[in-house]
């Protein structure tokens, strides 16, 4: 597999991942996984950013 | 719209809680704020900056079958345009239901002109877009 600038290739399958979360709509901590998203037939928009309490 | 927006940074979930509570710009945030401690997920998506131990500004759209359809990565000082992100997401939803079509560069929302690639269109895209 050739190396793509994004690590994963667009058009490729994303391996399952899990993330601990803070969910403001519940006011509580939780966990989210790609597997759960897929079984709920949902699209996932992952939005990475450098750090909380910063500006852009 | 059938999508889950998940924001991700290397901050812990505790910092996310504090930030969402403090920053008035985030008062209406309803989506999960992911904690990618150590940058494991950011590395998987190729947005982890080893020099700063932070994630670059990367946005990725994954369909319900787990396929990565779109990627956009900016350096720290350039914010992403949410209108463009929504445009891409709406285009993906539309194309999921209309698999033989393509959304040209000026496509903004359902109802705008699309292309249906075929042998007849070769060399005739201009006419197809009129």
N, CA and C atoms of all chains as a GROMACS GRO file, in nm:
protein
  558
    1UNK      N    1   0.086  -0.120   0.000
    1UNK     CA    2   0.000   0.000   0.000
    1UNK      C    3   0.090   0.124   0.000
    2UNK      N    4   0.070   0.212  -0.097
    2UNK     CA    5   0.153   0.334  -0.103
    2UNK      C    6   0.116   0.426   0.012
    3UNK      N    7   0.211   0.508   0.053
    3UNK     CA    8   0.185   0.597   0.166
    3UNK      C    9   0.115   0.723   0.119
    4UNK      N   10   0.001   0.755   0.174
    4UNK     CA   11  -0.072   0.875   0.135
    4UNK      C   12  -0.044   0.984   0.236
    5UNK      N   13  -0.054   1.107   0.194
    5UNK     CA   14  -0.020   1.216   0.285
    5UNK      C   15  -0.108   1.219   0.408
    6UNK      N   16  -0.224   1.160   0.402
    6UNK     CA   17  -0.311   1.164   0.519
    6UNK      C   18  -0.296   1.038   0.605
    7UNK      N   19  -0.202   0.950   0.575
    7UNK     CA   20  -0.188   0.829   0.657
    7UNK      C   21  -0.280   0.721   0.606
    8UNK      N   22  -0.408   0.745   0.619
    8UNK     CA   23  -0.508   0.655   0.560
    8UNK      C   24  -0.536   0.706   0.421
    9UNK      N   25  -0.570   0.618   0.327
    9UNK     CA   26  -0.599   0.666   0.192
    9UNK      C   27  -0.748   0.694   0.177
   10UNK      N   28  -0.779   0.805   0.111
   10UNK     CA   29  -0.919   0.831   0.076
   10UNK      C   30  -0.961   0.719  -0.018
   11UNK      N   31  -1.077   0.661   0.008
   11UNK     CA   32  -1.121   0.546  -0.069
   11UNK      C   33  -1.094   0.416   0.004
   12UNK      N   34  -1.015   0.424   0.110
   12UNK     CA   35  -0.984   0.304   0.188
   12UNK      C   36  -1.083   0.286   0.301
   13UNK      N   37  -1.072   0.170   0.365
   13UNK     CA   38  -1.160   0.141   0.479
   13UNK      C   39  -1.092   0.186   0.607
   14UNK      N   40  -1.168   0.254   0.690
   14UNK     CA   41  -1.112   0.304   0.816
   14UNK      C   42  -1.120   0.193   0.921
   15UNK      N   43  -1.010   0.158   0.986
   15UNK     CA   44  -1.016   0.056   1.092
   15UNK      C   45  -1.100   0.107   1.209
   16UNK      N   46  -1.158   0.017   1.285
   16UNK     CA   47  -1.240   0.060   1.398
   16UNK      C   48  -1.155   0.140   1.496
   17UNK      N   49  -1.213   0.243   1.554
   17UNK     CA   50  -1.142   0.317   1.658
   17UNK      C   51  -1.241   0.355   1.767
   18UNK      N   52  -1.184   0.380   1.887
   18UNK     CA   53  -1.268   0.420   2.000
   18UNK      C   54  -1.210   0.549   2.057
   19UNK      N   55  -1.297   0.636   2.106
   19UNK     CA   56  -1.250   0.760   2.167
   19UNK      C   57  -1.329   0.783   2.294
   20UNK      N   58  -1.259   0.825   2.400
   20UNK     CA   59  -1.331   0.873   2.518
   20UNK      C   60  -1.384   1.011   2.482
   21UNK      N   61  -1.501   1.046   2.529
   21UNK     CA   62  -1.557   1.176   2.492
   21UNK      C   63  -1.614   1.250   2.612
   22UNK      N   64  -1.630   1.383   2.592
   22UNK     CA   65  -1.720   1.461   2.677
   22UNK      C   66  -1.836   1.496   2.587
   23UNK      N   67  -1.957   1.463   2.627
   23UNK     CA   68  -2.074   1.489   2.545
   23UNK      C   69  -2.157   1.601   2.608
   24UNK      N   70  -2.150   1.723   2.551
   24UNK     CA   71  -2.223   1.836   2.610
   24UNK      C   72  -2.375   1.816   2.609
   25UNK      N   73  -2.427   1.738   2.511
   25UNK     CA   74  -2.572   1.721   2.507
   25UNK      C   75  -2.620   1.635   2.624
   26UNK      N   76  -2.528   1.555   2.681
   26UNK     CA   77  -2.565   1.473   2.797
   26UNK      C   78  -2.503   1.530   2.924
   27UNK      N   79  -2.409   1.621   2.907
   27UNK     CA   80  -2.338   1.674   3.023
   27UNK      C   81  -2.254   1.570   3.092
   28UNK      N   82  -2.207   1.471   3.015
   28UNK     CA   83  -2.136   1.360   3.080
   28UNK      C   84  -2.027   1.303   2.989
   29UNK      N   85  -1.939   1.225   3.048
   29UNK     CA   86  -1.836   1.156   2.971
   29UNK      C   87  -1.896   1.034   2.906
   30UNK      N   88  -1.834   0.990   2.799
   30UNK     CA   89  -1.882   0.870   2.732
   30UNK      C   90  -1.774   0.814   2.644
   31UNK      N   91  -1.814   0.728   2.552
   31UNK     CA   92  -1.719   0.669   2.459
   31UNK      C   93  -1.788   0.657   2.324
   32UNK      N   94  -1.712   0.675   2.218
   32UNK     CA   95  -1.771   0.660   2.085
   32UNK      C   96  -1.681   0.569   2.004
   33UNK      N   97  -1.740   0.486   1.919
   33UNK     CA   98  -1.656   0.400   1.834
   33UNK      C   99  -1.710   0.400   1.692
   34UNK      N  100  -1.622   0.375   1.596
   34UNK     CA  101  -1.665   0.372   1.456
   34UNK      C  102  -1.763   0.257   1.434
   35UNK      N  103  -1.738   0.146   1.504
   35UNK     CA  104  -1.828   0.029   1.496
   35UNK      C  105  -1.971   0.065   1.529
   36UNK      N  106  -1.989   0.142   1.638
   36UNK     CA  107  -2.124   0.183   1.680
   36UNK      C  108  -2.186   0.275   1.576
   37UNK      N  109  -2.106   0.367   1.525
   37UNK     CA  110  -2.156   0.456   1.420
   37UNK      C  111  -2.208   0.376   1.302
   38UNK      N  112  -2.127   0.276   1.261
   38UNK     CA  113  -2.164   0.196   1.145
   38UNK      C  114  -2.289   0.114   1.172
   39UNK      N  115  -2.299   0.058   1.292
   39UNK     CA  116  -2.419  -0.023   1.318
   39UNK      C  117  -2.542   0.066   1.330
   40UNK      N  118  -2.525   0.195   1.362
   40UNK     CA  119  -2.638   0.288   1.360
   40UNK      C  120  -2.657   0.353   1.224
   41UNK      N  121  -2.580   0.307   1.126
   41UNK     CA  122  -2.588   0.356   0.987
   41UNK      C  123  -2.565   0.506   0.978
   42UNK      N  124  -2.471   0.556   1.057
   42UNK     CA  125  -2.446   0.700   1.055
   42UNK      C  126  -2.317   0.735   0.983
   43UNK      N  127  -2.317   0.852   0.921
   43UNK     CA  128  -2.194   0.910   0.868
   43UNK      C  129  -2.115   0.968   0.986
   44UNK      N  130  -1.983   0.970   0.971
   44UNK     CA  131  -1.899   1.025   1.077
   44UNK      C  132  -1.815   1.138   1.020
   45UNK      N  133  -1.825   1.255   1.083
   45UNK     CA  134  -1.741   1.368   1.043
   45UNK      C  135  -1.640   1.391   1.154
   46UNK      N  136  -1.515   1.352   1.129
   46UNK     CA  137  -1.411   1.369   1.230
   46UNK      C  138  -1.342   1.502   1.210
   47UNK      N  139  -1.339   1.582   1.315
   47UNK     CA  140  -1.289   1.718   1.303
   47UNK      C  141  -1.174   1.735   1.403
   48UNK      N  142  -1.050   1.718   1.354
   48UNK     CA  143  -0.933   1.732   1.442
   48UNK      C  144  -0.895   1.879   1.456
   49UNK      N  145  -0.848   1.916   1.575
   49UNK     CA  146  -0.797   2.052   1.595
   49UNK      C  147  -0.687   2.045   1.699
   50UNK      N  148  -0.598   2.145   1.701
   50UNK     CA  149  -0.479   2.133   1.788
   50UNK      C  150  -0.509   2.131   1.938
   51UNK      N  151  -0.582   2.228   1.989
   51UNK     CA  152  -0.594   2.234   2.136
   51UNK      C  153  -0.713   2.317   2.181
   52UNK      N  154  -0.772   2.274   2.292
   52UNK     CA  155  -0.877   2.353   2.356
   52UNK      C  156  -0.820   2.485   2.405
   53UNK      N  157  -0.907   2.579   2.433
   53UNK     CA  158  -0.869   2.711   2.484
   53UNK      C  159  -0.775   2.787   2.389
   54UNK      N  160  -0.780   2.752   2.258
   54UNK     CA  161  -0.705   2.833   2.158
   54UNK      C  162  -0.804   2.892   2.060
   55UNK      N  163  -0.757   2.948   1.947
   55UNK     CA  164  -0.832   3.056   1.886
   55UNK      C  165  -0.897   3.047   1.748
   56UNK      N  166  -0.849   2.967   1.661
   56UNK     CA  167  -0.901   2.980   1.524
   56UNK      C  168  -1.036   2.909   1.509
   57UNK      N  169  -2.924   1.488   1.029
   57UNK     CA  170  -2.894   1.456   0.886
   57UNK      C  171  -2.832   1.318   0.871
   58UNK      N  172  -2.834   1.242   0.981
   58UNK     CA  173  -2.776   1.107   0.974
   58UNK      C  174  -2.625   1.106   0.989
   59UNK      N  175  -2.573   1.217   1.047
   59UNK     CA  176  -2.428   1.220   1.067
   59UNK      C  177  -2.395   1.254   1.211
   60UNK      N  178  -2.284   1.203   1.255
   60UNK     CA  179  -2.234   1.239   1.387
   60UNK      C  180  -2.107   1.320   1.366
   61UNK      N  181  -2.107   1.444   1.414
   61UNK     CA  182  -1.985   1.522   1.411
   61UNK      C  183  -1.910   1.491   1.539
   62UNK      N  184  -1.783   1.458   1.528
   62UNK     CA  185  -1.702   1.432   1.647
   62UNK      C  186  -1.579   1.520   1.638
   63UNK      N  187  -1.562   1.610   1.733
   63UNK     CA  188  -1.440   1.691   1.732
   63UNK      C  189  -1.334   1.614   1.810
   64UNK      N  190  -1.209   1.628   1.771
   64UNK     CA  191  -1.102   1.552   1.837
   64UNK      C  192  -0.979   1.639   1.857
   65UNK      N  193  -0.927   1.638   1.978
   65UNK     CA  194  -0.795   1.697   2.002
   65UNK      C  195  -0.724   1.606   2.101
   66UNK      N  196  -0.598   1.639   2.128
   66UNK     CA  197  -0.524   1.553   2.221
   66UNK      C  198  -0.554   1.588   2.367
   67UNK      N  199  -0.642   1.687   2.389
   67UNK     CA  200  -0.679   1.721   2.528
   67UNK      C  201  -0.760   1.608   2.591
   68UNK      N  202  -0.757   1.604   2.724
   68UNK     CA  203  -0.837   1.502   2.794
   68UNK      C  204  -0.984   1.543   2.795
   69UNK      N  205  -1.071   1.447   2.828
   69UNK     CA  206  -1.215   1.477   2.832
   69UNK      C  207  -1.245   1.583   2.939
   70UNK      N  208  -1.159   1.592   3.041
   70UNK     CA  209  -1.181   1.690   3.148
   70UNK      C  210  -1.161   1.832   3.096
   71UNK      N  211  -1.059   1.847   3.010
   71UNK     CA  212  -1.034   1.980   2.952
   71UNK      C  213  -1.149   2.016   2.858
   72UNK      N  214  -1.200   1.917   2.783
   72UNK     CA  215  -1.314   1.944   2.694
   72UNK      C  216  -1.432   1.996   2.775
   73UNK      N  217  -1.460   1.930   2.888
   73UNK     CA  218  -1.572   1.971   2.973
   73UNK      C  219  -1.551   2.115   3.017
   74UNK      N  220  -1.431   2.146   3.066
   74UNK     CA  221  -1.403   2.280   3.116
   74UNK      C  222  -1.414   2.384   3.006
   75UNK      N  223  -1.362   2.350   2.888
   75UNK     CA  224  -1.364   2.445   2.778
   75UNK      C  225  -1.507   2.474   2.730
   76UNK      N  226  -1.585   2.366   2.716
   76UNK     CA  227  -1.722   2.384   2.667
   76UNK      C  228  -1.804   2.466   2.766
   77UNK      N  229  -1.771   2.449   2.893
   77UNK     CA  230  -1.844   2.523   2.997
   77UNK      C  231  -1.803   2.670   3.000
   78UNK      N  232  -1.676   2.697   2.976
   78UNK     CA  233  -1.620   2.832   2.987
   78UNK      C  234  -1.645   2.920   2.866
   79UNK      N  235  -1.620   2.864   2.748
   79UNK     CA  236  -1.616   2.944   2.624
   79UNK      C  237  -1.757   2.960   2.569
   80UNK      N  238  -1.802   3.086   2.568
   80UNK     CA  239  -1.940   3.113   2.524
   80UNK      C  240  -1.963   3.075   2.378
   81UNK      N  241  -1.856   3.078   2.296
   81UNK     CA  242  -1.871   3.037   2.156
   81UNK      C  243  -1.914   2.892   2.145
   82UNK      N  244  -1.889   2.814   2.251
   82UNK     CA  245  -1.920   2.672   2.245
   82UNK      C  246  -2.050   2.637   2.315
   83UNK      N  247  -2.124   2.741   2.359
   83UNK     CA  248  -2.243   2.716   2.441
   83UNK      C  249  -2.344   2.624   2.372
   84UNK      N  250  -2.352   2.632   2.238
   84UNK     CA  251  -2.452   2.551   2.169
   84UNK      C  252  -2.400   2.419   2.114
   85UNK      N  253  -2.280   2.382   2.156
   85UNK     CA  254  -2.221   2.257   2.106
   85UNK      C  255  -2.298   2.138   2.160
   86UNK      N  256  -2.341   2.050   2.069
   86UNK     CA  257  -2.414   1.931   2.111
   86UNK      C  258  -2.343   1.802   2.074
   87UNK      N  259  -2.230   1.815   2.004
   87UNK     CA  260  -2.167   1.693   1.954
   87UNK      C  261  -2.060   1.645   2.051
   88UNK      N  262  -2.026   1.515   2.044
   88UNK     CA  263  -1.924   1.461   2.134
   88UNK      C  264  -1.787   1.521   2.103
   89UNK      N  265  -1.713   1.549   2.208
   89UNK     CA  266  -1.578   1.604   2.195
   89UNK      C  267  -1.482   1.492   2.233
   90UNK      N  268  -1.411   1.441   2.136
   90UNK     CA  269  -1.326   1.324   2.158
   90UNK      C  270  -1.191   1.358   2.215
   91UNK      N  271  -1.141   1.268   2.299
   91UNK     CA  272  -1.012   1.288   2.362
   91UNK      C  273  -0.913   1.188   2.303
   92UNK      N  274  -0.819   1.238   2.226
   92UNK     CA  275  -0.721   1.150   2.162
   92UNK      C  276  -0.587   1.164   2.234
   93UNK      N  277  -0.586   1.117   2.358
   93UNK     CA  278  -0.465   1.129   2.440
   93UNK      C  279  -0.352   1.054   2.373
   94UNK      N  280  -0.236   1.116   2.362
   94UNK     CA  281  -0.123   1.049   2.299
   94UNK      C  282  -0.128   1.053   2.148
   95UNK      N  283  -0.238   1.104   2.094
   95UNK     CA  284  -0.245   1.122   1.948
   95UNK      C  285  -0.257   0.997   1.865
   96UNK      N  286  -0.308   0.887   1.924
   96UNK     CA  287  -0.314   0.761   1.850
   96UNK      C  288  -0.404   0.771   1.727
   97UNK      N  289  -0.521   0.833   1.745
   97UNK     CA  290  -0.612   0.844   1.631
   97UNK      C  291  -0.559   0.944   1.528
   98UNK      N  292  -0.501   1.053   1.577
   98UNK     CA  293  -0.444   1.153   1.487
   98UNK      C  294  -0.333   1.091   1.402
   99UNK      N  295  -0.253   1.001   1.463
   99UNK     CA  296  -0.147   0.932   1.386
   99UNK      C  297  -0.209   0.846   1.279
  100UNK      N  298  -0.317   0.776   1.312
  100UNK     CA  299  -0.382   0.687   1.216
  100UNK      C  300  -0.428   0.766   1.093
  101UNK      N  301  -0.475   0.890   1.117
  101UNK     CA  302  -0.522   0.972   1.007
  101UNK      C  303  -0.412   1.062   0.950
  102UNK      N  304  -0.292   1.048   0.999
  102UNK     CA  305  -0.179   1.124   0.944
  102UNK      C  306  -0.180   1.272   0.977
  103UNK      N  307  -0.246   1.312   1.088
  103UNK     CA  308  -0.249   1.455   1.123
  103UNK      C  309  -0.177   1.485   1.254
  104UNK      N  310  -0.102   1.386   1.304
  104UNK     CA  311  -0.031   1.410   1.430
  104UNK      C  312   0.101   1.478   1.402
  105UNK      N  313   0.125   1.591   1.466
  105UNK     CA  314   0.250   1.665   1.448
  105UNK      C  315   0.345   1.625   1.559
  106UNK      N  316   0.447   1.545   1.528
  106UNK     CA  317   0.538   1.495   1.630
  106UNK      C  318   0.612   1.610   1.701
  107UNK      N  319   0.636   1.719   1.628
  107UNK     CA  320   0.712   1.831   1.685
  107UNK      C  321   0.637   1.900   1.798
  108UNK      N  322   0.503   1.906   1.789
  108UNK     CA  323   0.426   1.978   1.891
  108UNK      C  324   0.340   1.886   1.977
  109UNK      N  325   0.327   1.760   1.938
  109UNK     CA  326   0.237   1.663   2.004
  109UNK      C  327   0.092   1.707   1.997
  110UNK      N  328   0.058   1.778   1.889
  110UNK     CA  329  -0.080   1.823   1.871
  110UNK      C  330  -0.132   1.775   1.735
  111UNK      N  331  -0.263   1.781   1.718
  111UNK     CA  332  -0.320   1.742   1.589
  111UNK      C  333  -0.332   1.863   1.498
  112UNK      N  334  -0.305   1.844   1.370
  112UNK     CA  335  -0.328   1.948   1.270
  112UNK      C  336  -0.478   1.959   1.246
  113UNK      N  337  -0.516   2.058   1.167
  113UNK     CA  338  -0.660   2.082   1.143
  113UNK      C  339  -0.707   1.990   1.031
  114UNK      N  340  -0.742   1.869   1.066
  114UNK     CA  341  -0.785   1.771   0.967
  114UNK      C  342  -0.932   1.740   0.980
  115UNK      N  343  -1.000   1.731   0.865
  115UNK     CA  344  -1.142   1.693   0.865
  115UNK      C  345  -1.158   1.572   0.775
  116UNK      N  346  -1.228   1.470   0.825
  116UNK     CA  347  -1.244   1.346   0.748
  116UNK      C  348  -1.390   1.305   0.748
  117UNK      N  349  -1.438   1.268   0.629
  117UNK     CA  350  -1.577   1.224   0.618
  117UNK      C  351  -1.577   1.073   0.592
  118UNK      N  352  -1.641   0.998   0.681
  118UNK     CA  353  -1.646   0.851   0.672
  118UNK      C  354  -1.790   0.810   0.653
  119UNK      N  355  -1.816   0.723   0.552
  119UNK     CA  356  -1.956   0.685   0.528
  119UNK      C  357  -1.999   0.574   0.624
  120UNK      N  358  -2.130   0.541   0.627
  120UNK     CA  359  -2.177   0.441   0.724
  120UNK      C  360  -2.116   0.302   0.704
  121UNK      N  361  -2.049   0.279   0.589
  121UNK     CA  362  -1.984   0.150   0.567
  121UNK      C  363  -1.836   0.155   0.609
  122UNK      N  364  -1.794   0.266   0.664
  122UNK     CA  365  -1.656   0.274   0.712
  122UNK      C  366  -1.555   0.315   0.607
  123UNK      N  367  -1.602   0.368   0.495
  123UNK     CA  368  -1.509   0.408   0.389
  123UNK      C  369  -1.477   0.557   0.403
  124UNK      N  370  -1.346   0.591   0.392
  124UNK     CA  371  -1.306   0.730   0.401
  124UNK      C  372  -1.328   0.797   0.266
  125UNK      N  373  -1.420   0.894   0.260
  125UNK     CA  374  -1.454   0.956   0.132
  125UNK      C  375  -1.388   1.092   0.110
  126UNK      N  376  -1.358   1.164   0.216
  126UNK     CA  377  -1.298   1.297   0.200
  126UNK      C  378  -1.198   1.326   0.309
  127UNK      N  379  -1.093   1.400   0.273
  127UNK     CA  380  -0.994   1.441   0.371
  127UNK      C  381  -0.950   1.584   0.340
  128UNK      N  382  -0.940   1.666   0.444
  128UNK     CA  383  -0.887   1.801   0.425
  128UNK      C  384  -0.796   1.828   0.544
  129UNK      N  385  -0.674   1.871   0.518
  129UNK     CA  386  -0.583   1.900   0.629
  129UNK      C  387  -0.522   2.038   0.611
  130UNK      N  388  -0.536   2.122   0.711
  130UNK     CA  389  -0.474   2.255   0.710
  130UNK      C  390  -0.369   2.266   0.818
  131UNK      N  391  -0.272   2.353   0.796
  131UNK     CA  392  -0.174   2.384   0.898
  131UNK      C  393  -0.244   2.469   1.005
  132UNK      N  394  -0.177   2.492   1.119
  132UNK     CA  395  -0.242   2.551   1.236
  132UNK      C  396  -0.314   2.682   1.213
  133UNK      N  397  -0.255   2.769   1.129
  133UNK     CA  398  -0.306   2.906   1.123
  133UNK      C  399  -0.416   2.929   1.021
  134UNK      N  400  -0.467   2.822   0.959
  134UNK     CA  401  -0.576   2.841   0.862
  134UNK      C  402  -0.698   2.760   0.906
  135UNK      N  403  -0.804   2.835   0.943
  135UNK     CA  404  -0.926   2.765   0.986
  135UNK      C  405  -1.000   2.706   0.868
  136UNK      N  406  -1.078   2.604   0.895
  136UNK     CA  407  -1.157   2.541   0.790
  136UNK      C  408  -1.290   2.612   0.778
  137UNK      N  409  -1.344   2.609   0.657
  137UNK     CA  410  -1.469   2.676   0.629
  137UNK      C  411  -1.584   2.576   0.650
  138UNK      N  412  -1.671   2.608   0.743
  138UNK     CA  413  -1.780   2.514   0.774
  138UNK      C  414  -1.879   2.501   0.658
  139UNK      N  415  -1.899   2.611   0.583
  139UNK     CA  416  -1.990   2.603   0.467
  139UNK      C  417  -1.938   2.500   0.367
  140UNK      N  418  -1.807   2.499   0.347
  140UNK     CA  419  -1.748   2.404   0.252
  140UNK      C  420  -1.764   2.261   0.305
  141UNK      N  421  -1.746   2.245   0.435
  141UNK     CA  422  -1.761   2.112   0.495
  141UNK      C  423  -1.904   2.062   0.477
  142UNK      N  424  -2.001   2.151   0.501
  142UNK     CA  425  -2.141   2.112   0.486
  142UNK      C  426  -2.173   2.082   0.340
  143UNK      N  427  -2.113   2.161   0.250
  143UNK     CA  428  -2.134   2.136   0.107
  143UNK      C  429  -2.086   1.996   0.070
  144UNK      N  430  -1.967   1.962   0.117
  144UNK     CA  431  -1.912   1.830   0.086
  144UNK      C  432  -1.998   1.720   0.147
  145UNK      N  433  -2.044   1.742   0.271
  145UNK     CA  434  -2.124   1.640   0.335
  145UNK      C  435  -2.257   1.620   0.261
  146UNK      N  436  -2.322   1.731   0.225
  146UNK     CA  437  -2.449   1.721   0.150
  146UNK      C  438  -2.427   1.652   0.015
  147UNK      N  439  -2.315   1.684  -0.048
  147UNK     CA  440  -2.284   1.620  -0.177
  147UNK      C  441  -2.268   1.469  -0.158
  148UNK      N  442  -2.200   1.430  -0.051
  148UNK     CA  443  -2.182   1.287  -0.023
  148UNK      C  444  -2.316   1.217  -0.002
  149UNK      N  445  -2.406   1.284   0.074
  149UNK     CA  446  -2.538   1.225   0.099
  149UNK      C  447  -2.614   1.208  -0.032
  150UNK      N  448  -2.608   1.314  -0.114
  150UNK     CA  449  -2.679   1.310  -0.243
  150UNK      C  450  -2.624   1.198  -0.330
  151UNK      N  451  -2.491   1.188  -0.338
  151UNK     CA  452  -2.428   1.089  -0.426
  151UNK      C  453  -2.449   0.946  -0.378
  152UNK      N  454  -2.472   0.932  -0.247
  152UNK     CA  455  -2.502   0.800  -0.192
  152UNK      C  456  -2.632   0.748  -0.254
  153UNK      N  457  -2.727   0.840  -0.279
  153UNK     CA  458  -2.856   0.800  -0.338
  153UNK      C  459  -2.855   0.804  -0.490
  154UNK      N  460  -2.757   0.869  -0.548
  154UNK     CA  461  -2.753   0.883  -0.695
  154UNK      C  462  -2.616   0.841  -0.743
  155UNK      N  463  -2.590   0.709  -0.734
  155UNK     CA  464  -2.454   0.659  -0.753
  155UNK      C  465  -2.394   0.683  -0.890
  156UNK      N  466  -2.478   0.700  -0.994
  156UNK     CA  467  -2.420   0.717  -1.128
  156UNK      C  468  -2.385   0.862  -1.156
  157UNK      N  469  -2.418   0.953  -1.062
  157UNK     CA  470  -2.393   1.094  -1.089
  157UNK      C  471  -2.265   1.143  -1.022
  158UNK      N  472  -2.228   1.265  -1.061
  158UNK     CA  473  -2.113   1.331  -1.000
  158UNK      C  474  -2.151   1.476  -0.972
  159UNK      N  475  -2.099   1.532  -0.864
  159UNK     CA  476  -2.127   1.672  -0.832
  159UNK      C  477  -2.013   1.758  -0.883
  160UNK      N  478  -2.039   1.849  -0.980
  160UNK     CA  479  -1.931   1.933  -1.030
  160UNK      C  480  -1.889   2.039  -0.927
  161UNK      N  481  -1.786   2.118  -0.960
  161UNK     CA  482  -1.726   2.205  -0.860
  161UNK      C  483  -1.821   2.313  -0.809
  162UNK      N  484  -1.920   2.354  -0.891
  162UNK     CA  485  -2.010   2.460  -0.846
  162UNK      C  486  -2.132   2.405  -0.770
  163UNK      N  487  -2.141   2.275  -0.755
  163UNK     CA  488  -2.256   2.216  -0.686
  163UNK      C  489  -2.258   2.263  -0.542
  164UNK      N  490  -2.379   2.309  -0.497
  164UNK     CA  491  -2.387   2.352  -0.357
  164UNK      C  492  -2.491   2.272  -0.280
  165UNK      N  493  -2.603   2.238  -0.346
  165UNK     CA  494  -2.707   2.165  -0.274
  165UNK      C  495  -2.796   2.092  -0.372
  166UNK      N  496  -2.880   2.003  -0.319
  166UNK     CA  497  -2.968   1.924  -0.404
  166UNK      C  498  -3.054   2.016  -0.490
  167UNK      N  499  -3.060   1.984  -0.619
  167UNK     CA  500  -3.131   2.071  -0.712
  167UNK      C  501  -3.033   2.138  -0.807
  168UNK      N  502  -2.907   2.151  -0.764
  168UNK     CA  503  -2.805   2.207  -0.853
  168UNK      C  504  -2.768   2.104  -0.959
  169UNK      N  505  -2.709   2.155  -1.066
  169UNK     CA  506  -2.678   2.067  -1.179
  169UNK      C  507  -2.571   1.962  -1.142
  170UNK      N  508  -2.598   1.837  -1.182
  170UNK     CA  509  -2.498   1.734  -1.163
  170UNK      C  510  -2.459   1.679  -1.300
  171UNK      N  511  -2.359   1.593  -1.301
  171UNK     CA  512  -2.316   1.530  -1.426
  171UNK      C  513  -2.341   1.380  -1.416
  172UNK      N  514  -2.379   1.319  -1.530
  172UNK     CA  515  -2.391   1.173  -1.533
  172UNK      C  516  -2.288   1.124  -1.635
  173UNK      N  517  -2.168   1.088  -1.586
  173UNK     CA  518  -2.062   1.051  -1.679
  173UNK      C  519  -2.102   0.937  -1.773
  174UNK      N  520  -2.066   0.952  -1.900
  174UNK     CA  521  -2.093   0.846  -1.998
  174UNK      C  522  -2.002   0.872  -2.117
  175UNK      N  523  -2.000   0.779  -2.211
  175UNK     CA  524  -1.917   0.796  -2.331
  175UNK      C  525  -1.961   0.920  -2.409
  176UNK      N  526  -2.089   0.951  -2.406
  176UNK     CA  527  -2.143   1.067  -2.481
  176UNK      C  528  -2.089   1.198  -2.428
  177UNK      N  529  -2.048   1.199  -2.299
  177UNK     CA  530  -2.006   1.326  -2.240
  177UNK      C  531  -1.858   1.354  -2.262
  178UNK      N  532  -1.783   1.258  -2.312
  178UNK     CA  533  -1.639   1.277  -2.331
  178UNK      C  534  -1.614   1.396  -2.423
  179UNK      N  535  -1.540   1.497  -2.374
  179UNK     CA  536  -1.513   1.617  -2.453
  179UNK      C  537  -1.632   1.711  -2.462
  180UNK      N  538  -1.741   1.679  -2.390
  180UNK     CA  539  -1.863   1.762  -2.400
  180UNK      C  540  -1.913   1.804  -2.262
  181UNK      N  541  -1.822   1.818  -2.168
  181UNK     CA  542  -1.865   1.854  -2.032
  181UNK      C  543  -1.924   1.994  -2.030
  182UNK      N  544  -1.866   2.085  -2.107
  182UNK     CA  545  -1.915   2.224  -2.113
  182UNK      C  546  -2.064   2.226  -2.149
  183UNK      N  547  -2.098   2.150  -2.253
  183UNK     CA  548  -2.239   2.144  -2.296
  183UNK      C  549  -2.326   2.080  -2.189
  184UNK      N  550  -2.270   1.980  -2.121
  184UNK     CA  551  -2.348   1.911  -2.017
  184UNK      C  552  -2.381   2.004  -1.901
  185UNK      N  553  -2.293   2.102  -1.878
  185UNK     CA  554  -2.315   2.192  -1.765
  185UNK      C  555  -2.401   2.314  -1.800
  186UNK      N  556  -2.435   2.330  -1.928
  186UNK     CA  557  -2.513   2.449  -1.964
  186UNK      C  558  -2.655   2.442  -1.913
   0.00000   0.00000   0.00000
